């Protein structure tokens, strides 16, 4: 009977999750009941974000008797010398430096730090166990908050009968935020901000003496609207008051052009980067165009710098390949980024849907070199053609160049019968999960024939040896920097509309020995027909290169500010 009741409760809770939580039909807040093993800890606010349910991680930690110092950018708690970190806008949480991927970036809103509920439980359970305390957290049951005048009672879920106090029929999904997403683009003559909206209802756009104000109903998730890429052209601030929020844009030059676009609904703001007599914010070719980037500063596999064409123009009438950018890094002290197109030569990498991984990796790497060069970055490629390199040679070259960053480009794959989509970012550490370990074993197979291994299962043995070393070290000394680097790439991809799946970690041999922050990018699943169609498309390849470049530059800027 106990098993049946528990199963009924789990199924009922699953139905509530599927239908959406956050408000009842009467507009009341709905709370999930948190248990730690057999002990009921209390109730936690929840909210819906798309298809996911987020919980207030700060409330979970409070119910466990943990405290922290308030800070505007995240939630950090220590216990017994151990630390758990949730950072605003980050797609990962960290427990004692180890990375835990989240299905949704951490969201600061309404006085709470919101985290996807499964990820929150996994992270906090790991934190509690690492600190030597009981970590058996689970959500069982639903209740409404107590209100004055109702007798001070609350319908509570019991462990032996975790049936929700609110039936699924009474629960509805709360209204989605009006602003769905925001992104910036740079073009010759102006900087563009695009706000994707769910509705125009209640949205008021007003030009001011210093720029533009956009008033929207409801709140705005913290970090939803990124700061402008060129603060000397435009800045922004967000304030909440009454029943809505105000996004205030301050422009260096006026007028600001305001446009509405459909399918999806978008509000477009163009900020001139010079006096209006010479500005050209006419909307033509706004976000994506040829970079006209110099290839100077690239290098071949032998580490010798090579001089390439001075400028690569877009073909007339052809599809745009990537955003125009302006030089950020000037003078002789330019950052060096090592870009590694994975596989090559006798090693094709993953194969699927008529594509070879090594070809896609190289095409995107060449485009990435062009865009980064336009930013003023000194870019070195481990290979510029279809040649084979040992895994150990790739980071050796990066170290030889004294590179500031190392990026290895790959395409993902799954066995027959399994499918997935999206971009994954990996750093070298203990594996996040079985899929991360499987991917590392696949990528490390080069060890069998490269001379880096000794044959006869060398890839598997070397990978597991790496795990042992990492376990002994606890954490690679570059994990923190690599995680921050991966987060910058994730944010850039997300803001640019890429399907960003997660940031995770695994023992990739190609990242072994890198003396700088290093990230392996799985640009999509070559075994999935939809991802393969994108990876084959030159326009998508250019977009991928542009967004990776933007993330790289964002990270380099952060480092320079420290």
N, C-alpha and C positions, 0 to 999 in steps of 0.2 A: 504493500500500500504506500509506503514511504517513497519508493522508487517511482510509482505512478504519479503521486502528487508532485514530486520534484520535476518529472518530465512535463506534466501539465503546466507547471509554473514557468519552466524554461521556454516552452512553446508559446505561452501567453506573452512572455516578455519579448520573445522574438517578433511576435505580431505587432506589439507596440512599437518596437524599433523600426519595423518595416513601414508602419504607417506614419511614423514621425512623432517626436516628442518635443516638448518645450512649452506648450500651452494646451489647456483643455478647451472644450467647446465654449466654455464661458469666459475664456481668456485667462484662466488661472495658470500659474506656473506649475509644471509637473516635475517632481523630483524622483530620482532613482535612489533606491536604498542600498547602501554600501555595507558589505559584510567582510570581515577578516576571519576566515574559517567559520567557526560557530558563533562568533561575536558580532552582533549588529552594531555598526559604528555610527550610523546616522544617514541623513539624506543629502544628496548632491544634485545641484541644478544641472540640467541638460539643455542643449539647443541643437537644432538641425542645421547642417551646412551642406546643401546639395543632397546627396544620397547618404551622407555620413551623420552620425550622432556624436556630438562633442560634449564632454563633461568638464566641469570646473575643476581643474587639477589642483588649484589652490585650496578648494574646499575639501577635496579628498585628503590632502596633506594635513589640513587643520583637524579633520576628524581623527587622524592618527596621532594627534598631539604634537605635530611638528610645526616649527615656526621658522621665519626667515626675515631678513631685512628687506623692506619695500624697495623696489627699484623699477624704473619705467620701462626697461627693455626686456625683462624676463623674470623668471622664478627660479631661485637657486636655494636649495636646502642642504644642510650638512647634518650628519648623524654618525657618531662614532668614527670620525675621520673619513667618512664616505660622503660623496656628493652626488646629487641629482640636479640636472639643469634643463629647464625649458626656456628657450629664447624666442622672443617675438619674431614671427615670420619664418622661423626655422622649420624645415621638413624633418628634422631629427631631434631627439632628446639625447642627453648624455648621462650615463651612470658611471662615475669614477673615470671619466674620459672615454668610455666605450660608447659607440654610436648605436642608437636604436631608431630605425626608420619609423616615420609616422605617415599615415595615409593622408593627412592634411596638415599644413603648416600651423604652428602654434599661433593662437589668435588671442589678442588682448582686447577685451571689450566688456563694458558694463561692470568694471571693477573685478573681473575674473580673468584667469588665464585658461582658455579653452583648448582641450586636447582631445583628439579622436579617442573614443572610449576604450577600444581594445588596446591601442597603443599606450594609453595612460595606465591601464592596469598592468600591462607587461613591464613598463618602465619602473613604476613604483614598486611592484613586487620584487623586481630584480634589485632595486635599491635597498629595500628592507632586508632582503636575504643577505646582501653583501655586508650589511651592517650588523648581521647576527641577530636580527629580530624576525618575528613571524611575518611572512609575506604570502598570504593566501587570499588576496582580495578578489571579490566578485560582486557584481550587481545582481540583486535578486529582489524584485518587487518594485512597485511604483507607488508614490503617495503625493498628496497635495499639501502645500504649506498650510500651517495653522493660521487662522485669522481670528481677530477679536470678535466675540459675539457668537462663536460656534462652539462655545463650551471648552475651548482650549484643547480639543481632541484632534488627533491625527490618525487616519487609517494607516496602520503599519503592516508591512509584510513580515511574516514569520518565517523562520528558517525551514520549519517543517511543512509550511504551506505557502510557498513564495508566489502566490497568485497576485497580480497587480491590483492595487486598490482602485485603479481607474480602468475600466474596460476599454479594449481597443476601439470600440465604437464611439466612445466619448472623447477620444484624443484626435486632434487634427494637427497638421503641420503648420507651424507659424509662418507668417508672411516672410518671403525671401527679402533680403535687403535690396533696395532699389539699384545701388551701384554693384554690379556683378564683378567687374574687373577694371583695371586701369593700366595703361602702358604709355611709354614715351617713345618718340622717334626723332631723329635728327636729319635735317636736310639742308641743302644750300639755301640760306636766307631765313630759315625759321626752325623752331622746335615745336613739335606737335605733341599734344596730350589727347589721348582717346579714352573716354569713359564709356564702358559698356553698361547699359541700363536695362533693367527689367521692365520699366514703364516710364512714361513721361508725366504720369499723375503726380502732382505735388512738386515737380522739379521746376525751379525758377532760376533762370540765368540772367545776371545783371552785369553790365559793364560799369566799372568804377573809374575813378580818377587815376588809379594805379594799376588796373588790370581787369579781372573778372571775378565775380562771386557766383558760385553754384550752390543753391540751397536744395537739399534733398530731405524727404521725410525719413524718420527713423535714424538709427545709429550707423556708424561706419566702423567696420572692423579695423583695429589698429594695424597699420602697415599695409592696408589694402592699396593705397595710392602711393607709389614710390616717389621719392624726391626727384625733381627734374635732373636730367643728365648734365645740363649746363646751367648752374645756379646764377651765372652772370647774365643769363637771358630771362629766366623765370624762377620764382620760388613759390612755395605753397605752405599753407597752414590749414589745419582742420579744427573746428570748434563745434561743440555740441551744446544745444540749448533748446529748451522747450520740447517739442515733438520732432525735432529734426536736427540736421547737421549742416554746417556751412563750410564749403571748401573755398578758401580765398587764395586766388592766384595773383601774384604781384609780378608785373612785366617791366622789363627795363625799357622797352620801346612799345609805343602804341601806334595804331590800334591793334587789338587782338581780334583775329578773325574767328567767328563762332559759326559752326555748321552742324546740321543734324543729318545723320545717315541711317538708313533702314537695313534690316536683315543681316545681323542683328541691330537693334537700336543702339546708336552710338552718338554721343556728344563729342564733337571734335573742336579743339582749341588750338589755334596756330599762333605762336608767339614769335614776332620778328626778332632777328638777332642783330638788327641794324636799324637806323632811322627809316621811316616808312617810305621815303622817296626811292630807296634802293631795295627794299624788301620785296620778296617774290613769293609770298605765301598764297599761291593760287590753287593749291591742292593737287597739282599735277605731280605724279611720281613721288608722293610725300614720304612714305616710310621706307620703301625699298627701291634701291637703284644701284648702279655699279659704284664700287668704292673708288675706282681709279687708283688703286693702291700700288705703291712701289714694292718690288720684290727684293729690294736691296736688303742685305743682312740675313738672307736665308742661307741654309747650309745643307750640304749633302751628307751622306752617311759617313764620309771620312772626316767630317768636322770642319772642312774648309769652306769659308764663306764663298758664296757664288753670287754673281751679279746677274739679275734677271731683267726682263723688259721693264722699262721705266714706268710704264702705265698700261693698264689693261682696261680698255673701254668696253662698255656694254654693246652688244651687237644691236644695230638699229632695228627697232621693232621687236626685238627678242624679249623674253620674260626677264624681269628684274631679278638679280641674283642675291643682292644683299644691300643693307642700309649704307647710305653715305655716312661717313664719320669725319670728324676733324681731329687733327693731331693733338694728343694729350701730353705725350712724353716728348720733350724737345731737348736738344743739346746732346752731349756725348754720353751722359749718364742715363742711358735707356735701359729699362728692364729687359732681361733675356728670358724668353719662354721657349722651352723645348717641346715640340709637338711630334708625337710618335704615331704614325699610321700603323696600326697593328697588323701583324702577319706580313705576307709578301713573298714573292718568289715561289719556291716549291711548297710553301704553306698557304693555301687559299683561305684559311679560317673557316667560318661557318658558310654553308652553301644552302640556298633555298630560294624558291620562286624565280629561278633563272639568274640569281645574283651570287656573286662571290664577295665575301666580306672584305677581302684585301683590297678590292677595287673601290668599294664605297669609302673605306677608310682613307685611302690615298686622295680621292677626289675632294672629300671634305677637308682634309689636312691642307691641301693646296689653297683652297678657298679661305680657310682659317688664317693661313699665312698672309694672304693678301689683306684681309680685314685688319688683323693685328698690326701689320706694317703701316697701314693708314693711320692707326692710333699712335704710331711712333714706337711700337714695340720692336725689339730686335728678336726676330723669330728664326729658330733653327729647326729643321726637319731631320729626323733620324733617317728617313729615306724619301727620295723625290721620285722614285720610279719603282717598278715591280721587281724589287730585289729582296733577298732573304737576309735577315739579321737575327743573330742569336738574342735571346731575351736579355741576357746580361749586357750585351753591347748597347742596348737602348738607353738604359740609365747611365752606363759608363760615359756615353757621349754627352748626356745632360750634365753630368758632373764635370766632365772635361770643359764644357762651355761655361761652367759656373752659372748655370741657369737659375733663375729665381723661381720658376714653376716648371712642372713636368705634367704634360697632358697626353694620355695614350688613348687613341680613338679606336673603337671597336663596334661591332654589331652583334646583338644578342641572338640566341637560338634556344629552342626548346625541343625535346624529343617528340616524335610523332604521337599525336593524341592529346598533346597539351598546347595551349596557346596563351599568349599574353601580348600586351602592347605597351609602348611608351619608352621613355628615356630613363636609364638607371645610371647613377653615379656611384663609383666605388672608391674607397681608400683601403690601404693595406692594413689589416689588423685581423683579429680573430673573426671568424665568419658570423654574420648576422643570423643566418638560418641555413637550412639545407639547400635552398636554391642558390644562395650566394656561394656555398661550398661547391656545389655542382658546377657553377659557372667558372670558379677558380680552377677546378680540376681540368675543365675543358681548355681554358686559356693556357694553362701550364703544360698541356700535352706537348708543346714544342720542345720541352726538355728531353723527350724521348730521342729526338733526332738531332738536336741542336749542338750536342757536345756539352751542354750545361748539365746533363744527367748522365747516368751510366747504363741506360736501357733497362729493360725488364721491369717496367713499372716505376721508372725513375720519377715521372711526374707526380704520381700519387705519393711516393715516399718523400720527395722533396717538399711537396705541399704540406704534408703532415709534419715534416721537420720544421718548416716555417711556423706552423701553428704552435709547436712546442717552444720555439724560440720566442715567439710573441707572447705566449703564456708566461714564460719565465721573466720576460721584460715587463709584464703587465700591459704596457702600452708602448708602441713605437713613439719615439720622441717627437715625430712629426705629425702624429695623429691629430692633435688640436689644430695645427695650421692647415692640414689637409682637409679636415672637416669644415673649417671656415671657408676654405677655397671651394669645396663641393657645394656648400650652402649658397655661395655667391653664384655659381653656375646654375643651381636649381632655381634661384629667384629670377635670374635673367630668362631662363627658358620658360618658366611659368608666366612671367609678365609678357613674354612674346608669343604666348599661345601654344607652345609645345606641350605635348602630353608628358609631363614629368611624373615618373612613377615613384621614385624614391632615391634617397641617399642611403647606402649600406656599406658594409665592409666585408672583406674576404682576403685570404692570403694569396694575392696575385704576385707571381714571381717577377713579372715585368716591372713592378713597382719597388722590388727589393733593391736596396742600396741607393735609392734616390736621396741625395743630400738636401733636397728641397721639398716643399709641399707638392704632393703628387696625387693625381686623380685619374682613374680610368673611366672613360665615358662609353657606355653602351648606348648607341644612338637610336636604337629601335630593334625590333625582333625581325630578323631577316626571314624567319620561318612563318611569320604571320603575313598573309596576303596584303592586308591593308597597310601595315608598316612597310612591307617590301615595296609597295607602290610609291610610298613617300620617299623611301631611301633611293629609289631609282630616279626620282624627279630632280632635275638640276635646280629648279627653284627652291625646293625643300632643302637640298644640300646647301645652297647659299644662305637660306634662312637659319639653318642649323649652325653654320659657320659664324654668322653675324651674332647670334645670341650667345654662343660660346665665347666669342671675342668680347662681347659686352660684359659677360660675367667675369672674365679674366681681368679686364680693365678695372671693373668695380673692386675686385679683390686687391689688385695692385694699388689702387688709390687708398683703400683702407689701410694697407700695410704702411704706405708712405705717410699717413697721418699719425701713426703711432709714435 
